[in-house]
Amino acid sequence: MIKAYKEKILPKLEKVHSIQEYVSIENEIGDKIIGYVDLVADVKGVGTVILDIKTSSIEYEKDSVITSPQLSLYTHILEEKYPPSK
């Protein structure tokens, strides 16, 4: 896993904005969700992205980044701090 990360991810990083960033969101009745975003970074050819590092013995589906409720929530919470690249 470390070897793959070193070879496939690290060379694409241009700037790291945060690591293990605490996030939280609360609804109107006081329910709160908290989390830790693994990495927010500028990725070559893509722009600023939120990365959630997972380990698995099988590959994730190609669209899992789009369909992930966790990443959608993190993006919503951080969209003002790290606006989507245009």
N, C-alpha and C positions, 0 to 999 in steps of 0.2 A: 504494500500500500504506500509506504513512504517513497519507494523508488518510483512508482507511477506518478505520485503527486509531484515529486521533484522533476520528472521528465515531461509531464503533460500539463501541469498547472503553473508552476513557478516561472517558466520561461515566458508565459503569456501575461504575467502581471507587470503593469507599468507603475502603479502607485497603490499602496495599501492605505485605506482610510481608517479602518478599524478592525480589530480582532476581538472576538468574544464580547461584542457590544450588547449590553443589557437593553432590552426593549420591553415595553408594557403598553397595554391598551385597556381602557375601562369603558363599560357601557353605562347607560343612563341610570341603571339600578345598582351600580357598584360592583358588578361582576368584573373581575380583572384577569387578564391573561398576561403572563410574563414569558420571556424567552431570552436566549442568547444567540445572536447572529454570529456565526463562525467567522465570516470574513466579508468585508465590503472593500472592493478594490476596482481599479480601472484595469480592464482587460484589453489587450491589443486588438484593434479592429471591432470591438464591441461597445466599449464605454464602461460606465460605472455599473457594477453588478453586485448582487447580494449572493453570496455562496454559502450553502449549507453542506458541510462535509458529512458524507454518509459512508459507512462501510457495509459491504455485502458480498456474498459469494457469487451473486448473479448480477448482471448488468441491469441498470434501470432502463425503463422505456425512454425513447428519445423525447417524448413530450412530458415527461414527469416533472420537469422544471416549470412547465406551464400549468399543470394540473395539481401541483402540490399545495394543499391548504396552508401548510406551514410557511412556504415561501411567499404565497400571496399575502398572508398576514404580515410577515416581515416587511414586504414591499410597501404595503399600505401604511404601516407605522413609520417607515423611514423615508417615504416619498418626498417630504419637504426638505429633509436634511440632505438626501442624496437624490436629486431629481433625475428622472430617466434621461438618458442621452438622446439627443436629437440628431 
